[in-house]
């Protein structure tokens, strides 16, 4: 489990993204041991951030905020009655966590 330390973001975009993340967003970390064992051909998962939207308007807002902050959101998908907005890649996940003031230690 990653330990998290928070510091307050200073800009309104970062503050709003932080609110979505702290409400029910999460990070899926790549299992490096498994990636080494199975290789890229079988285990293609990398680090991924997911923000959760409860409504279609929240989904639009999250995507706009991510783009405004310079991220490339992936294709959103629905899970139950909520929407998930993924952000892929170790660099983007690290930059997002830094933006919102969270440090994660694996």
N, C-alpha and C positions, 0 to 999 in steps of 0.2 A: 504494500500500500504506500502510495506517495504521501509524504508530509507536505503540507501546504502552509505557506506564510503569506499573509496579505499585506499590501500597502494600498492606500487609496489612489486610484487613477485620477489624473488631473484634468483630462479633457472630456467633454460631454459624450463623445462617441465611445470612448473607452469606458466611461462610467456606465453607459447603457449596456454595452456588451458585457461588462463585468456583472451587471445585475442579471442578465439572462443566464450567464454561465453559473453564477452562484445559486440561482433559483433551481435549476435542474439540468445544467449542462454537464458534460463529462468528457474525459480524455480516454481513448483506447490506445494503450501503448503496445508497440510491437513486442512480441516475445522473442528476444534476440536469440535465445538458446534454440528455440524451435526453428527460427529462420536459418540458423547455421546448420542444424541437423537435416532439415528437409530441403533446403535450397529454395531459390526464387521460383523455380518451376512448380513447386507444390504449395508453398506458403507465401502468398503475395501480400499479406497484410502489413501495413506500415503504421506509423503513428497517425492518429486521427482525433480531431476534436469534433464534438457534436454539440450543437446548441439546439434547444427544444422550444418549439413554438406551439402554443395552445390553440391558436387561431390562424386563419389565412392572413389576416392583417399583421399579426406578429411575425409570420413567416416573411412577408415582404419587408418589414422593418429590419429584421435580422440580416437578411441578404443585403439590403441597402447599407446598413451600418458596416458590415464586413467589407463590402466593396469600397466604401468611403475610407475605411482604415487601411486599404491596400491589400486585402486578402482576396483569394480566389475561392469562393464557396463552391462546393460540389453540388451535384444535383440533389435537391431535397427529396426526402421520401417520407411516407406516412407510416406510423407505427401506432396502432390503435387509433385513438382520436387525436393524436398529436402529430406534428411534423418534425422531422430531424433535418438539420442543415449541417452537413459535414464540411470540415476543412481538413484537407489531406496534406501530409508531409511533415517530417520532423522539424524542418526550419519554420514552417508556418505555425505549427503548434507552439513551438518555443517562443516565437515572436508574439503570438496571441497572449500566452500566459504572462510574458513580460509586460505587454501593453496594459493588461488588467491588474498587474501587481501581484501575481501569484507565482511563487517559485515552487517547482515540484522536484522532488528528489526521488529517483527510482529506487 
